[in-house]
Amino acid sequence: MQLGFCFFTTMQNSKRILVAPLNWGLGHATRCIPIIQALLDQGHQPFIASDGVALSLLQKEFPNVPSFELPSYKITYAEKGKNFKIKMIWDSPKVMKAMALEKKAVKKLVKEQQLDGIISDNRLGAYYKKVPCVFITHQLNVLSGNTTWMSSKAHQKIIKKFDACWVPDVEGKPNLTGKLGHLKKSKLKIAYLGPLSRFEKKELPLVYDLMVLLSGPEPQRTFLEEKLLEELTQFEGNILFVKGKIESEQTVEEQQLSKGRITLYNFMQSETLQTALNQSKKVLCRSGYTTVMDLAKLEKKAFFIPTPGQYEQEYLGKRLQKKGIVPYCNQEDFTLSELDRMDKFSGLTQFETTSDFSGLFTVFSKVKENSEPTSTSLST
């Protein structure tokens, strides 16, 4: 009798939650993996909504979770880093149009799927006023050069309409985001999750001297891939090169170098990637924040090449180099000899934090004014 009551209570408390990461590289999608897993572990029913490679990656990770395609922001980088801001401004009408379409699509999903809440990772239009909505970001301040004050205020204004803002970092010092994820004064409803990572550190034999891990929007991902393949031909040792191209089938190719070997994958899923990272002595990658969190969890020595023109990645690269943790250089300046600098830096170390997801998910138990009745059933 007691067991039946507990099961009924669990069913009654279960929520149907939409998880919607931005399709800007793979970082927003990958850091949603532990959140989706936490929803499943606690008896909730997650739904996935995104577009492009972000959606493809999460569909591969959670093939049994219902998923939906949202309108694409069609974000691409300028071919030259110095034109990054100009291109973002130029593309802003296109983004605004996509956000409007996204709002309509999300509203429709809430009604059709009887959703109880939304978790948006930087999708500005993934919001519906009649259900509790959470915004995930590590950028409370949005760096944009001499317009940082304006872009930060605009972003904070959007965040303010959400019921909570989850920042994947620690609140105090030391922390990973610095001024990106911390405000001196704020009226936002901020909760610090601690760094989020889908990975676990494991003591495995080292197989690779260097792992190259690429991600990010085109065309800069391809530019870096081509440059690194050319520069690394004289590398001494074994290289694992993951291109970060999410395709229907995984491909593997091995090539002999003059002083070593390189193994090339188009992409890896979480479990295989976790093993590969644990088996790698050093990592060469972008300085995207999700990658920083992953490498901190695995306590890796790394070398960063920020995406040209992306102020956030440049800031993180400079900050971690200044602290003696990870060296970096600009994409156009990279040569093989740059990797020797890694030995002089401490490498990343993990923060011993545990996200209290059961407490965080209580936001979805709150009934909003004029809210529509939602289902508590786990059926889809």
VENJO-V425614 format. One line per field, one symbol per residue. ss: DSSP state (a for helix, b for strand, c for the rest). phi: phi as a letter, one per 30 degrees, with the letter a starting at -180 (. if undefined). burial: b if it has 9 or more other C-alpha atoms within 8 Angstrom, else e. A space follows every 50 residues. Layout:
ss=???
phi=???
burial=???
This chain:
ss=caaaaaaaaaaaaccbbbbbbcccccaaaaccaaaaaaaaacccbbbbbb caaaaaaaaaacccccbbbcccccccccccaaaaaaaaaaaaaaaaaaaa aaaaaaaaaaaaacccbbbbbccccccccccbbbbbccccccccaaaaaa aaaaaaaaaacccbbbbccccccccccaaacccccccccbbbcccccccc cccccccbcbbbbccccccaaaaaaaaaaaaaaaccbbbbbbcccccccc cbbbbbcccbbbbbbccccaaaaaaaaacbcbbbbcccaaaaaaaaaacc bbbbccccccaaaaaaaaaaaaccccbbccaaaccaaaaaaaaacccccc ccccccaaaaaaaaaccccccccccccccc
phi=.dddddddddddddbccdcbddcbicddddddeddddddddcidcdbcba ahdddedddddbdccebbcceddhdbcddcedcedddddddedddddddd ddedddeddeddchdcabccciddcdabdcbdbcccaccdccdbidceed dddddddddedddabccdaddccdbcciddcbcdbacddcbcdiecbdcb dbdbddccdbccbcajddddddededdddddddcdckcccccdicdbdbd bbbcbdcdblbbcccdabdedddedddddcdbbcadcddddedddddchc dbbcbddeideddddddddddddicbdbadedcdbededddedccdidbd cdbbddddddddedddcdeidcdbdcdcdc
burial=eeeeeeeeebbeebbbbbbbbbbbbbbbbbbbbbbbebbbeebbbbbbbb bebbbbbbbebeeebbbeebbbbeeebbeebebbbebeeeeeebbeebbb bbbebbbebbeeebbbbbbbbbbebbbbebbbbbbbbbebbbbbeeebee bbbebbebbbebbbbbbbbbeeeebebeebbbeeeeebeeebbbbbbbbe eeeeebebbbbbbbbbbebbbeebbeeeeebeebbebbbbbbbbebeeeb eeeeeebeebbbbbbbbbbbeebbbebbbbbbbbbbbbbbbbbbbbbbbb bbbbbbbbbbbbbbebbbebbeebbbbbbbbeeeebeeeebbeebbbbbe eeeeeeeeeeeebbeeeeeeeeeebbebee
